[in-house]
Amino acid sequence: MGIDGVLLTNKDIKLKGDINPEFLRQSEIGLPQKSELEVLRHYKSLSDKNFCVETGMYPLGSCTMKYNPKVNELMANLEGFSNLHPLQSDEDSQGALELMYNLQETLKVLTGMDAVTLQPAAGAHGEFTGMLIIKKYFEKKGETRKKVIVPDSAHGTNPASASMAGFEIIQVKSNEKGQIDIDDLKNLISEQGPNIAGIMMTNPNTVGIFEENVLEISKIMHKNGSLLYYDGANLNAIMGYSNPAIMGFDVCHINLHKTFSTPHGGGGPGAGPVGVVDKLKDYLPTPVIEKQEGKYIRNYNLPDSIGKVRSFYGNFGVLVRAYTYILMMGIDLKHATEDAVLNANYLMAKLKNAYDMAYDERCMHEFVICGEKQKHEGSSTLHIAKRLMDYKIHPPTVYFPLIVHEAIMVEPTESESKERLDNFVEVMLKIADEIKQNPEFVNSAPHNAPIKKVDETLAARKPDLSYAK
Ligand SMILES: *Cc1c(COP(=O)(O)O)cnc(C)c1O
């Protein structure tokens, strides 16, 4: 029996004025008619099919899917923040501006940088902003430097951002330890030196290994007149122990939606603040938030600014969440770093008899498994990832970074307890065993998930988003 979800009581409304009859609906609108209860059940069942960090462990390498404390939400929803109009005057926005200013100052301490903008809306957006700043710096100096060095292990956003900012990318090789090959770097500099604007790096790098030659690299680059860009998406590997400035970097971004516990995934809002050393601060996007005579102001008067990179002042709600997290943690931010690194090393040590490690040395906040052994036994990285779903563990990042065959990138984050980590180990060892016994069974996973293995190419190329069956 049909149910009226919506009762249009006044069907005889007379329209005022003339509407071209061509534009008038001739038939029923045909919306699905469901009662409120049925609609709720529909959405509840959809959410039950979803996986989130509140469901189980989410070891998605390079994504830092840690726990986002709920108090962050409470703060972001305070009426004074959530109802404040972005065009309200400085005078009327003192609380919000104070929060932004304090967050900027805190990020300056954590990165060692001299000035910070909160405007970019994501990590990649921060990279793009940073590269525009580097471009402007050389323009102002009257130098044309068109090339940017990126390691072959880099996160894909790095070359993409540099390229969007108008640079040409040159790749520097990694050595057998997963670190930048210094000789290759020196060669690039001696061949193309005057044309090289900078290098984009992350440390720890994308295979979770600390670049021990970072100081030498920064010397080489600076001697060449180039700048160093630090991808600080995963600051929970070093926060409180080291920082990009100490390592010799000139520009960096930070992902508030990773290290500073604001929800992300599904393309939700994030924030990728950018920090710069003193000589680059005039190029930051406007407005910058300043404190003058005890009042907080938005300063638009920066003649050399690269201009705006986002509407208004960035994703303010994300800034509130990150600032809340920082205040709640205080000095314990250092402990978050310790736990992130300890947890990753614990997992690596427990798994290395059953799985090959891409680089068998101490890792930082994440590590990379090479699934070649399991591939020879008749399974593969993809199937292992899918099989994890049957055990209520989110699949890790797979087939990335590209320099590792059959890569499985594991980042447990600091949020997980020892019990959870042990459970992950147990499950991974069980899967390694299952592959030895019956690879077909693993290869046809997931068996218990609401949706079985999907055709990922078809899903990306021809997404079927219709509610109707
Ligand atoms: C996540 C990540 C990025 C990109 O950040 P987005 O906010 O997704 O744009 C860049 N670099 C590294 C190393 C990352 O882990």
The ligand as a Gaussian input file, in Angstrom:
#p B3LYP/6-31G(d) Opt

LIG

0 1
 C       47.214000      13.056000       2.843000
 C       48.476000      13.518000       2.274000
 C       48.499000      14.580000       1.356000
 C       47.256000      15.237000       0.785000
 O       46.402000      15.800000       1.716000
 P       44.882000      16.125000       1.297000
 O       44.321000      16.855000       2.451000
 O       44.230000      14.802000       1.057000
 O       44.913000      16.955000       0.063000
 C       49.729000      15.003000       0.892000
 N       50.866000      14.408000       1.294000
 C       50.883000      13.384000       2.157000
 C       52.197000      12.776000       2.569000
 C       49.689000      12.892000       2.680000
 O       49.704000      11.873000       3.535000

